[in-house]
Amino acid sequence: MSSLRRQLSQLVAVWRWRRRVDLSLCPVPMFHFRTFCSTTSEPDPIQIHKRKLFLWFSHLPQEEKQFGGYFSPETMHVDPLILERKAEERAGLLNSPPQTLTIASHSVTVEQLFEPTDAWSDGNGVNVLLYGAVGTGKSTVIRKLVLDWCSGTTLTHFKLLVPFSCEDLSQLSRVASLRDLVSRKYLHLRKHPLLSGEGNQAKDVLFLFNGIEKMNLDFRIGSTELCSDPNEVLSPAVVVVNLLRKYLLPEASILATTRLSALDRIPQKYVSRYAQICGFSDPDRQLAYFTSRLLQQSGETVRVHEAHALIELLYLNLQRESQLAAACFLPSYCWLTCATLHFLHFTDAKAPIRTLTGIYTSFLRLIFGGEVLGTGTKTNVTSQEHHISLMLYVVRTVGKMAFDGVKYRRTSFSENELEQWIGGKTKTDEELHQLAMFRTDVLDFLLAPCIKRCKHLPEALREDDQKWYVFAVPAMQEYLAALYVVLGENKSALERLTRQMSLTIGQASEDVSTLFNIISKFIPLRLFAVFNLLKLFPEFYKKISSHNKGSIARTMAAEMFRTEDSYNEDVLDQMEQSLLGVHGPQPQHHSEGQPFELYPIFMGGLLHYGNRVLLQQLGCSIQSTTVVQITNALRKHLVRALSKPQPPEELMDLLILLYEFQNPRLTAEVLASIRTICLANIRMTSLKCFILSSVMSCTPASYHLEELDLSSCLLTQDMLQMLWPAFRHTHNLNLQFNSLGPESCILLRDLLQDPKSSIRSLQLCDNPLLESGACILLKALPVNQSLIHLSLMHTGLGDQGALELAERLQEHKGLQELNVAYNNIGDSAALALVDACREHPSIHTLHVYLNSLSDVGKQSLYVRGVPSHSGSSRRVKVLASVTEGSDISEDWHPILSVIRKNTSSWDRQRVKQQLQVFLRDLEWGRQQQQNFWKRLHFRRVEMGVRKTLQMLEKDTQPQPKK
């Protein structure tokens, strides 16, 4: 029987061979001729390899595309400091953070590491081990090295460069030879002679192994067999070990990168040279990195100037030996700094939506993506129980400490506290190994020595000799604390117990119920129905869990509207100050401890679906049911908190929270409880304008704010364009004190002409619109039907602008109140304007005070405001002064209130002259009165004017020198 099977297999093999030959000889048009008859030479596999490598390594990760596509690896790369280390030096470097290393060793480039030295053995290639802490730029150096080799600018003495990802190699389950591993990824190198092992051709080959610690190599002879044949089939780990041993292709050179904790996994005898990446050791390298990033991403001239200003402020902050300078020793934190500044200053409405939470989540994905924390032992156990996601380990240890700091308003932690939080409950050997790896690789990345001792620490703690640590980036503490809470790691003892019992009883109840349901068919006893009570316990756990999610939402709302933080600057300004420093007077914090206003905003941002997907890739899962429970509870708490008036800074923080959440339904329901948004004196930026418009766009078309106050917000024309969607949902729009020029009137004109716009009141006080801008704005009057109140006070109208306004008034029938005060309008133009208002069907009030009016002109204005005897015109209230002839104006108090409110921004000399005119009018009117009570009333108004004049003179007096 066995011989028959052997013959059948031989016949099948012969048949298959003949079939392949017949198919190869079949005439295929065009293709057959080119394959067998072409005389052109075959393309060089090395050139094909270089082209493909350049395309692969030029591809930017998704995190880089958020900058708008301005970058390329060639323009944004800055070489970090690389120090060559002796073998005996490396052991003492494991516990030293990069910023504390002294540059005693020789600084080298990667190309210099492969220069011939006397220490090399003849004929053998060199093995270089490049190591560094997390975030020092190992992968970035490898990418730049490959691109430079493809361009022919470095390592030109190597004809072939073969890069491998050790993470990919560790996932291969099938055995393969070296040539199979190469051809599996680079098919064009399948039969290249440099990899044949014949002669010494391999001396022109350089292998790159990035992240070699992920392969868990075993150099013991009893565990890894020797191999010198590139065609011999072995496991990928055995192939890499034999390459390092120089049994396989001994002439080839190798460059491997590894983390600090895995430095000793490769025996010293197999390493020719050690090199450590130390990041950016001086501010000049950091400045070069910031310049390459921020200037590359700003194409417009205005943005170039802004980028230069940002770079200058950054450099000043780095030179102060600030906490930012300590963090930016790591290139990864330089990336985070640039990403945050790009988000704060170069937000474009046309670019994809980005959030601050998304930037931090993407940053951690770049650092910890695919990273697991193993036992570090050389075992063949591959079960998942010996590995844990590195990001999840960070959350359970450092995140727990961050949450405790937020809870008790602390940013610094002592060495003893680090020991307690990071390794206090370690028991098993596996946990000890994981802790050791974590301390070596990650802890110094997240925490940095405190440069300035925190002022809020007790005096006893300040005098302690212990080292104190802070988060390298302050916002990272709030992010990790928020992630710790949202992941449910902050569970109570009752919830942990009920969860375990629920899972156990829930699984058992299904089996028991099925069994007794079958038995009850034959023995119909009511007693067995008791076992259905087991199903009630999972429902009990759900109630406890939903209560916990409600407490998370309650915490978010409470942290959002803390009374102590009500008058701090908004979180975006605080974020910018942490990066650029504070230049000028220090901002006043009304809270006693450190404000953590980003903490609730990060909690909301982490519930967004896009961030949950990234966190899932990091091994941190946030369930959809958790999001639903927190969202439902958060809606109630936010609506309840917004029933009370909130300061502008708190409202801005609320808008940022809703933007980070990216939940249109929640946003619409929360805004439905708001009728007024006052952001007065908030320093608006393009990002804040984009946030406001994005949030308002989530509301239905029928929703309208009663008032949107954007006075004194430093708005520009570009910002007005971004705010267009918000303006459509507004009835009363206040744009006072924003220095808007005539060109801004084009957009305001289009806004008033928009049929979807329903603006009733438009206040443009203290904007230099001038006559040209006013003429543009007035072109919207024939089309607009909603405007009732228009304020053009102190906009530079002049006589021509007032006359143009008088001609246009009849084209708009709904206007009721017009304010043209403080516009240098003379008697004739003011009289023409009063006549036009008197003929208008609805205007009842005209403000013309603080203009260049004579006493006769003022009297004429009051007379013209009274309707004629013919009855064809209406009465118009004209506010020209605190007096109306020999009587007190009933609107004297509003006039003085407007003057007091605006003295800081108006020409004080001009205002003083007008106030003196008011005093002269009051004195003349008082002399005309015979009634004692009227004379007393004049005295009262006169005292109010003098008080305003004294306040103005006091502010203009120079401060005495100390």
DRENVEX-653209 format. One record per residue (C-alpha): residue number from 1; y, x, z. Coordinates in steps of 0.5 Angstrom, whole numbers, plus 500, padded with zeros to 3 digits. Each point is the difference from the previous one (the first is absolute). Layout:
% residues N
> NUM:Y:X:Z
...
***
This chain:
% residues 962
> 1:500:500:500
> 2:505:506:502
> 3:498:503:493
> 4:502:494:496
> 5:507:499:504
> 6:501:507:498
> 7:499:499:493
> 8:504:493:500
> 9:506:504:503
> 10:499:505:495
> 11:500:495:494
> 12:506:497:503
> 13:504:506:500
> 14:498:502:493
> 15:503:493:498
> 16:506:501:503
> 17:502:507:497
> 18:498:498:493
> 19:505:494:501
> 20:506:504:503
> 21:499:505:494
> 22:500:494:495
> 23:506:497:503
> 24:503:507:499
> 25:499:500:493
> 26:502:493:498
> 27:506:500:495
> 28:506:498:504
> 29:506:499:496
> 30:506:505:501
> 31:497:502:507
> 32:494:503:497
> 33:504:505:496
> 34:505:502:505
> 35:494:502:505
> 36:496:504:495
> 37:504:502:494
> 38:507:502:504
> 39:502:507:499
> 40:506:500:505
> 41:499:503:507
> 42:498:497:506
> 43:506:499:505
> 44:500:505:506
> 45:497:497:506
> 46:505:503:505
> 47:506:497:496
> 48:497:493:501
> 49:499:502:507
> 50:507:502:501
> 51:503:494:497
> 52:495:495:504
> 53:502:504:506
> 54:507:499:499
> 55:500:493:499
> 56:495:499:506
> 57:504:504:505
> 58:507:497:497
> 59:498:493:502
> 60:504:498:506
> 61:497:496:506
> 62:503:493:501
> 63:504:502:506
> 64:504:504:495
> 65:501:495:495
> 66:505:496:505
> 67:505:505:499
> 68:501:497:493
> 69:497:505:496
> 70:505:505:500
> 71:495:506:502
> 72:495:505:497
> 73:496:505:504
> 74:504:506:497
> 75:507:497:502
> 76:498:498:507
> 77:496:506:502
> 78:502:505:505
> 79:496:505:503
> 80:498:500:507
> 81:499:506:504
> 82:493:504:499
> 83:498:505:505
> 84:494:505:499
> 85:496:500:507
> 86:495:505:502
> 87:494:497:502
> 88:501:502:507
> 89:507:496:500
> 90:497:494:498
> 91:497:498:507
> 92:507:500:504
> 93:503:496:495
> 94:496:493:501
> 95:504:498:506
> 96:507:502:497
> 97:504:495:496
> 98:503:502:493
> 99:508:500:503
> 100:498:505:506
> 101:496:506:496
> 102:504:506:499
> 103:500:503:493
> 104:497:507:502
> 105:495:499:494
> 106:501:502:493
> 107:503:494:496
> 108:496:499:493
> 109:499:496:494
> 110:493:497:498
> 111:500:504:494
> 112:501:506:504
> 113:494:498:504
> 114:496:502:494
> 115:503:507:499
> 116:494:505:500
> 117:500:504:507
> 118:496:506:503
> 119:496:495:504
> 120:497:496:494
> 121:493:502:499
> 122:499:503:492
> 123:498:494:496
> 124:500:494:504
> 125:506:495:500
> 126:504:499:506
> 127:500:494:505
> 128:506:497:502
> 129:501:495:506
> 130:506:496:500
> 131:501:497:507
> 132:506:496:503
> 133:501:494:505
> 134:501:493:497
> 135:506:499:496
> 136:501:507:498
> 137:499:499:493
> 138:493:502:498
> 139:499:495:495
> 140:507:501:497
> 141:499:508:499
> 142:493:499:497
> 143:504:495:495
> 144:505:504:498
> 145:496:506:499
> 146:495:496:495
> 147:506:498:496
> 148:503:507:500
> 149:494:503:498
> 150:499:495:494
> 151:507:502:498
> 152:499:507:500
> 153:504:502:506
> 154:496:502:505
> 155:493:503:501
> 156:499:502:493
> 157:495:505:501
> 158:495:494:501
> 159:498:497:493
> 160:497:494:504
> 161:502:496:506
> 162:495:495:503
> 163:503:495:505
> 164:495:496:504
> 165:502:494:505
> 166:495:502:506
> 167:501:492:502
> 168:497:498:493
> 169:494:506:501
> 170:498:497:507
> 171:499:493:497
> 172:495:502:495
> 173:493:498:502
> 174:496:503:494
> 175:499:508:499
> 176:503:504:495
> 177:501:507:497
> 178:506:503:500
> 179:501:499:493
> 180:498:493:501
> 181:506:499:505
> 182:505:503:495
> 183:498:496:494
> 184:500:494:504
> 185:507:500:501
> 186:502:505:494
> 187:496:498:495
> 188:503:505:495
> 189:498:506:504
> 190:492:498:500
> 191:498:506:496
> 192:505:505:501
> 193:498:507:501
> 194:504:502:505
> 195:496:495:505
> 196:493:503:497
> 197:499:505:505
> 198:499:506:495
> 199:503:506:501
> 200:507:500:504
> 201:503:495:496
> 202:501:496:506
> 203:506:505:502
> 204:504:496:496
> 205:499:493:504
> 206:503:497:506
> 207:497:495:504
> 208:505:495:504
> 209:497:496:506
> 210:505:496:503
> 211:498:497:507
> 212:494:504:501
> 213:499:498:507
> 214:498:493:497
> 215:493:503:498
> 216:498:502:506
> 217:497:506:498
> 218:494:504:503
> 219:499:507:499
> 220:494:501:504
> 221:494:503:496
> 222:495:495:502
> 223:504:494:498
> 224:503:503:494
> 225:496:503:495
> 226:502:506:495
> 227:502:499:493
> 228:503:504:494
> 229:498:496:494
> 230:506:495:498
> 231:495:496:497
> 232:496:499:506
> 233:500:493:503
> 234:502:499:507
> 235:505:496:505
> 236:507:501:499
> 237:501:503:507
> 238:495:505:498
> 239:503:502:494
> 240:507:501:503
> 241:496:504:506
> 242:497:505:495
> 243:507:501:496
> 244:503:502:506
> 245:494:505:502
> 246:501:503:493
> 247:493:499:499
> 248:502:495:494
> 249:505:503:495
> 250:502:505:505
> 251:505:503:495
> 252:504:493:500
> 253:506:499:505
> 254:501:494:505
> 255:506:497:503
> 256:498:495:506
> 257:505:496:504
> 258:498:497:507
> 259:503:497:506
> 260:501:505:506
> 261:494:497:504
> 262:495:502:495
> 263:503:507:499
> 264:493:503:503
> 265:495:495:496
> 266:500:506:495
> 267:498:506:503
> 268:505:506:500
> 269:495:504:495
> 270:501:496:495
> 271:507:499:500
> 272:504:506:496
> 273:507:498:502
> 274:503:495:505
> 275:507:496:499
> 276:504:495:504
> 277:505:495:497
> 278:505:500:505
> 279:505:494:497
> 280:507:501:499
> 281:502:505:505
> 282:507:501:499
> 283:506:495:499
> 284:501:503:493
> 285:493:498:497
> 286:501:493:503
> 287:507:499:497
> 288:497:502:493
> 289:494:495:501
> 290:506:495:502
> 291:504:502:494
> 292:494:499:495
> 293:499:493:502
> 294:506:497:501
> 295:504:503:494
> 296:494:498:496
> 297:500:493:501
> 298:507:499:499
> 299:502:499:493
> 300:507:497:500
> 301:506:504:502
> 302:502:496:506
> 303:493:501:503
> 304:500:507:499
> 305:506:501:504
> 306:497:496:505
> 307:494:504:500
> 308:504:506:501
> 309:503:497:506
> 310:493:498:503
> 311:498:507:499
> 312:506:503:503
> 313:499:496:506
> 314:492:501:501
> 315:502:508:499
> 316:505:499:506
> 317:495:496:504
> 318:494:505:499
> 319:505:506:502
> 320:501:497:507
> 321:493:501:502
> 322:499:493:500
> 323:493:496:501
> 324:500:499:493
> 325:500:507:498
> 326:494:501:504
> 327:497:495:497
> 328:502:502:493
> 329:496:507:501
> 330:494:495:497
> 331:501:499:492
> 332:497:493:501
> 333:506:498:505
> 334:505:502:495
> 335:497:495:495
> 336:500:495:505
> 337:508:502:501
> 338:501:499:493
> 339:496:494:499
> 340:504:497:506
> 341:507:502:497
> 342:498:498:493
> 343:499:493:503
> 344:506:500:504
> 345:505:502:495
> 346:497:499:493
> 347:497:493:500
> 348:500:497:493
> 349:499:493:499
> 350:496:501:494
> 351:495:505:503
> 352:494:497:503
> 353:501:497:507
> 354:499:506:506
> 355:500:499:507
> 356:501:505:506
> 357:493:498:503
> 358:497:501:493
> 359:503:507:500
> 360:497:502:506
> 361:493:497:498
> 362:500:504:494
> 363:502:506:503
> 364:494:499:505
> 365:496:499:494
> 366:502:506:497
> 367:498:504:506
> 368:494:497:503
> 369:497:496:494
> 370:493:501:500
> 371:500:504:506
> 372:494:499:505
> 373:499:503:507
> 374:493:503:500
> 375:497:504:506
> 376:501:506:497
> 377:492:502:501
> 378:496:503:495
> 379:495:494:499
> 380:497:496:495
> 381:502:493:503
> 382:504:496:495
> 383:500:494:504
> 384:507:497:501
> 385:499:500:507
> 386:502:507:501
> 387:506:499:495
> 388:507:496:502
> 389:506:499:495
> 390:505:505:502
> 391:505:495:500
> 392:497:496:504
> 393:499:505:505
> 394:507:502:500
> 395:502:492:502
> 396:495:500:506
> 397:503:506:503
> 398:507:502:497
> 399:501:493:499
> 400:499:498:507
> 401:504:505:503
> 402:506:498:495
> 403:499:493:502
> 404:501:502:507
> 405:506:504:499
> 406:503:494:496
> 407:498:495:506
> 408:503:505:505
> 409:506:502:496
> 410:498:507:499
> 411:500:505:494
> 412:497:506:504
> 413:494:502:503
> 414:497:506:504
> 415:494:504:499
> 416:496:496:506
> 417:502:494:497
> 418:497:502:493
> 419:494:502:503
> 420:499:493:503
> 421:502:496:494
> 422:496:505:495
> 423:494:502:504
> 424:500:496:506
> 425:493:496:499
> 426:496:505:496
> 427:493:500:502
> 428:495:502:495
> 429:499:507:496
> 430:502:496:494
> 431:506:498:503
> 432:502:507:502
> 433:499:502:493
> 434:504:495:497
> 435:506:501:505
> 436:500:508:499
> 437:500:499:492
> 438:506:494:501
> 439:504:505:505
> 440:499:506:495
> 441:502:496:494
> 442:504:494:501
> 443:503:500:507
> 444:505:505:498
> 445:502:496:494
> 446:502:494:504
> 447:503:503:506
> 448:505:506:500
> 449:503:504:506
> 450:506:496:503
> 451:507:504:498
> 452:504:496:505
> 453:498:497:506
> 454:501:493:500
> 455:506:498:505
> 456:496:493:503
> 457:495:504:503
> 458:500:501:508
> 459:503:506:503
> 460:493:502:502
> 461:497:500:493
> 462:506:504:497
> 463:499:506:505
> 464:492:500:499
> 465:498:506:496
> 466:495:496:496
> 467:501:500:492
> 468:502:493:498
> 469:499:497:493
> 470:503:495:495
> 471:497:497:494
> 472:502:504:494
> 473:504:494:497
> 474:503:495:505
> 475:498:494:496
> 476:493:503:499
> 477:499:498:508
> 478:502:493:498
> 479:496:499:494
> 480:493:502:504
> 481:502:496:506
> 482:501:494:495
> 483:493:502:497
> 484:497:500:506
> 485:502:493:502
> 486:499:497:493
> 487:493:503:500
> 488:498:497:506
> 489:499:506:504
> 490:504:498:506
> 491:495:495:502
> 492:499:497:507
> 493:494:501:504
> 494:498:493:500
> 495:501:500:492
> 496:496:506:499
> 497:494:497:505
> 498:500:493:496
> 499:500:503:493
> 500:494:504:502
> 501:497:494:503
> 502:502:495:494
> 503:497:505:495
> 504:493:500:504
> 505:500:493:502
> 506:502:497:493
> 507:495:504:497
> 508:494:498:505
> 509:503:493:500
> 510:498:499:492
> 511:493:503:501
> 512:499:495:506
> 513:503:494:497
> 514:495:501:494
> 515:494:501:504
> 516:501:494:504
> 517:502:495:495
> 518:494:502:497
> 519:496:498:506
> 520:504:494:501
> 521:497:497:494
> 522:493:500:503
> 523:502:499:508
> 524:507:496:500
> 525:502:502:506
> 526:508:499:502
> 527:499:506:504
> 528:501:505:494
> 529:507:497:499
> 530:502:504:506
> 531:500:507:495
> 532:505:497:496
> 533:505:502:506
> 534:499:507:497
> 535:504:499:494
> 536:506:498:505
> 537:501:508:502
> 538:502:502:493
> 539:506:495:500
> 540:502:502:507
> 541:501:507:498
> 542:504:498:494
> 543:505:496:505
> 544:501:507:504
> 545:501:504:493
> 546:505:495:497
> 547:503:500:507
> 548:501:508:499
> 549:502:499:493
> 550:506:496:503
> 551:502:505:505
> 552:500:505:494
> 553:505:495:497
> 554:504:499:506
> 555:501:507:501
> 556:503:501:493
> 557:505:495:502
> 558:502:502:506
> 559:500:508:498
> 560:505:497:494
> 561:505:497:504
> 562:500:504:507
> 563:507:499:503
> 564:500:507:502
> 565:500:502:492
> 566:504:494:498
> 567:506:505:498
> 568:497:506:497
> 569:500:502:493
> 570:495:497:495
> 571:494:503:500
> 572:501:503:493
> 573:506:503:502
> 574:496:503:506
> 575:495:503:495
> 576:505:503:496
> 577:504:503:506
> 578:493:503:503
> 579:499:504:493
> 580:508:502:498
> 581:502:500:508
> 582:506:497:502
> 583:507:503:498
> 584:506:498:504
> 585:500:496:506
> 586:493:498:503
> 587:498:493:499
> 588:499:496:507
> 589:494:497:502
> 590:500:495:505
> 591:493:500:502
> 592:498:505:506
> 593:494:503:496
> 594:498:502:493
> 595:501:494:496
> 596:494:498:496
> 597:502:495:495
> 598:496:503:494
> 599:494:498:504
> 600:500:492:499
> 601:502:501:492
> 602:494:505:499
> 603:495:495:503
> 604:503:495:495
> 605:499:504:495
> 606:493:502:501
> 607:498:493:499
> 608:502:500:493
> 609:494:500:495
> 610:502:507:497
> 611:500:504:506
> 612:493:496:502
> 613:497:503:494
> 614:502:507:501
> 615:498:500:508
> 616:493:497:497
> 617:500:506:496
> 618:501:504:507
> 619:495:497:504
> 620:505:495:503
> 621:498:493:499
> 622:505:494:501
> 623:497:494:499
> 624:503:494:497
> 625:499:495:505
> 626:504:505:505
> 627:505:500:495
> 628:500:492:500
> 629:500:499:507
> 630:506:505:501
> 631:504:497:495
> 632:499:493:502
> 633:502:502:507
> 634:506:505:498
> 635:503:494:496
> 636:501:496:507
> 637:503:506:504
> 638:505:502:494
> 639:503:493:499
> 640:500:499:508
> 641:504:507:500
> 642:505:498:495
> 643:502:494:503
> 644:505:504:504
> 645:505:504:496
> 646:498:507:499
> 647:505:506:499
> 648:500:503:492
> 649:496:506:502
> 650:494:495:502
> 651:501:496:494
> 652:499:506:496
> 653:494:502:504
> 654:497:493:499
> 655:501:501:492
> 656:497:506:500
> 657:494:498:504
> 658:499:494:495
> 659:501:505:494
> 660:495:504:503
> 661:495:494:501
> 662:500:498:493
> 663:498:493:501
> 664:504:495:496
> 665:498:494:504
> 666:501:503:507
> 667:507:503:497
> 668:502:493:498
> 669:498:496:506
> 670:504:505:505
> 671:506:500:495
> 672:500:492:500
> 673:502:501:508
> 674:506:504:498
> 675:507:497:497
> 676:504:506:501
> 677:499:507:499
> 678:505:505:503
> 679:500:507:498
> 680:507:502:501
> 681:501:507:501
> 682:493:502:498
> 683:500:506:496
> 684:497:497:494
> 685:496:505:495
> 686:496:498:493
> 687:494:500:504
> 688:503:495:505
> 689:503:496:495
> 690:493:500:496
> 691:497:497:507
> 692:505:495:501
> 693:499:497:492
> 694:492:501:501
> 695:500:496:506
> 696:504:495:498
> 697:497:499:493
> 698:494:497:504
> 699:503:494:502
> 700:500:494:495
> 701:506:498:496
> 702:502:495:504
> 703:501:504:506
> 704:507:503:501
> 705:504:503:506
> 706:506:497:503
> 707:503:507:500
> 708:498:507:498
> 709:505:505:503
> 710:500:507:497
> 711:507:502:502
> 712:501:508:502
> 713:494:502:497
> 714:502:505:495
> 715:497:496:494
> 716:501:503:493
> 717:499:497:493
> 718:493:502:499
> 719:498:497:507
> 720:504:493:498
> 721:495:500:494
> 722:494:501:505
> 723:502:495:504
> 724:501:494:495
> 725:494:497:502
> 726:502:499:507
> 727:507:497:497
> 728:497:495:497
> 729:497:497:506
> 730:507:500:504
> 731:505:495:501
> 732:506:504:503
> 733:500:508:498
> 734:504:505:504
> 735:501:506:497
> 736:506:503:503
> 737:502:507:502
> 738:495:503:495
> 739:505:504:495
> 740:498:496:494
> 741:503:502:494
> 742:502:496:493
> 743:494:501:497
> 744:496:497:505
> 745:504:493:498
> 746:496:500:494
> 747:493:499:504
> 748:504:495:505
> 749:502:496:494
> 750:493:500:497
> 751:498:497:507
> 752:505:495:500
> 753:498:498:493
> 754:493:500:501
> 755:497:492:501
> 756:495:502:505
> 757:506:503:505
> 758:503:495:505
> 759:505:504:503
> 760:505:496:504
> 761:504:506:503
> 762:502:507:497
> 763:503:504:505
> 764:503:507:497
> 765:505:502:505
> 766:502:508:500
> 767:496:501:493
> 768:505:504:495
> 769:498:495:494
> 770:507:501:497
> 771:503:495:495
> 772:495:502:495
> 773:494:498:504
> 774:504:494:502
> 775:501:498:493
> 776:492:501:499
> 777:498:496:506
> 778:505:494:498
> 779:496:499:494
> 780:494:497:503
> 781:505:494:503
> 782:499:496:494
> 783:492:500:500
> 784:499:500:508
> 785:500:494:504
> 786:498:502:507
> 787:505:504:502
> 788:505:497:506
> 789:503:506:503
> 790:502:507:497
> 791:503:505:504
> 792:503:506:496
> 793:504:503:506
> 794:503:507:499
> 795:496:501:493
> 796:506:503:497
> 797:502:494:496
> 798:507:501:499
> 799:505:495:496
> 800:496:500:494
> 801:494:498:503
> 802:503:495:504
> 803:503:497:494
> 804:493:500:496
> 805:497:497:506
> 806:505:494:500
> 807:499:499:492
> 808:492:500:501
> 809:500:495:506
> 810:500:494:496
> 811:493:502:497
> 812:497:499:507
> 813:500:493:503
> 814:496:502:506
> 815:504:505:504
> 816:503:498:506
> 817:503:506:504
> 818:503:507:497
> 819:501:506:503
> 820:505:505:497
> 821:503:503:506
> 822:502:508:500
> 823:500:501:493
> 824:508:502:499
> 825:501:493:496
> 826:508:499:499
> 827:504:493:501
> 828:499:498:493
> 829:493:501:499
> 830:498:497:507
> 831:505:494:498
> 832:496:499:493
> 833:493:500:504
> 834:502:495:505
> 835:502:495:494
> 836:494:501:497
> 837:496:499:507
> 838:504:494:501
> 839:498:497:493
> 840:493:502:501
> 841:496:494:502
> 842:496:503:506
> 843:504:506:503
> 844:503:499:507
> 845:501:507:503
> 846:503:506:497
> 847:501:507:504
> 848:506:504:497
> 849:502:504:507
> 850:501:507:500
> 851:503:500:493
> 852:506:503:498
> 853:504:493:501
> 854:507:499:502
> 855:503:495:505
> 856:502:496:494
> 857:494:500:497
> 858:496:498:506
> 859:504:494:501
> 860:499:498:493
> 861:493:501:500
> 862:500:495:506
> 863:504:495:496
> 864:496:500:494
> 865:494:499:504
> 866:502:493:502
> 867:499:495:495
> 868:506:497:495
> 869:502:493:501
> 870:497:498:493
> 871:493:501:504
> 872:497:503:494
> 873:498:506:504
> 874:497:502:507
> 875:502:503:506
> 876:497:508:500
> 877:500:503:507
> 878:504:507:499
> 879:498:506:505
> 880:506:505:499
> 881:502:502:507
> 882:499:498:507
> 883:506:495:499
> 884:502:495:495
> 885:507:500:500
> 886:503:499:507
> 887:493:497:503
> 888:494:504:502
> 889:494:500:494
> 890:494:496:503
> 891:496:506:497
> 892:503:505:503
> 893:494:502:505
> 894:495:501:494
> 895:505:504:496
> 896:501:505:506
> 897:492:500:501
> 898:499:502:493
> 899:506:506:501
> 900:496:502:506
> 901:494:500:497
> 902:502:504:494
> 903:505:505:503
> 904:495:506:499
> 905:499:499:493
> 906:507:498:498
> 907:506:505:499
> 908:503:500:507
> 909:507:501:498
> 910:500:494:495
> 911:497:496:505
> 912:505:502:506
> 913:506:498:495
> 914:497:493:499
> 915:499:499:507
> 916:507:502:502
> 917:502:495:494
> 918:496:495:504
> 919:504:502:507
> 920:507:499:496
> 921:497:493:497
> 922:498:498:507
> 923:507:503:504
> 924:504:496:494
> 925:496:493:501
> 926:500:501:508
> 927:508:500:500
> 928:500:494:495
> 929:496:496:506
> 930:503:496:505
> 931:494:497:503
> 932:498:505:506
> 933:492:499:499
> 934:501:501:493
> 935:504:507:501
> 936:494:501:505
> 937:495:499:495
> 938:504:505:495
> 939:500:505:506
> 940:492:500:501
> 941:499:501:492
> 942:505:506:500
> 943:496:503:506
> 944:494:499:496
> 945:503:504:494
> 946:503:505:505
> 947:493:501:503
> 948:497:501:493
> 949:506:505:498
> 950:498:504:506
> 951:493:501:499
> 952:501:502:493
> 953:505:505:502
> 954:496:503:506
> 955:494:501:494
> 956:505:504:496
> 957:502:505:506
> 958:497:507:499
> 959:495:501:506
> 960:502:505:505
> 961:497:507:499
> 962:495:502:506
***
